[in-house]
Amino acid sequence: MVLAITPTGDVMDSLKEKIRDLERVEILNALRQCEWVMARAARMLGITERMIGYKIKKYGIRKEAGEGTGTAHLRW
């Protein structure tokens, strides 16, 4: 693993940022695979429906128009 270091010695991407990005991508992938049905995506990820709802809100995940079944909203 190579870390990029700024002239002041700070690591450019913190571990927390990398984990956040990875988690967001995995949630998006699961939602797409499960046709944006949160309960199925949560089961696929091994988390609760409440937790996936929290993460969707936290990361500002929104279904793009025309993606999946054609509706623009998540199924809660």
ABEGO torsion letter per residue (X at the ends): XBBBBBAAGBBABBAAAAAAAAAAAAAAAAAAAAGGBAAAAAAAAGBBAAAAAAAAAAAGBBBBBGBEAGBABBBX
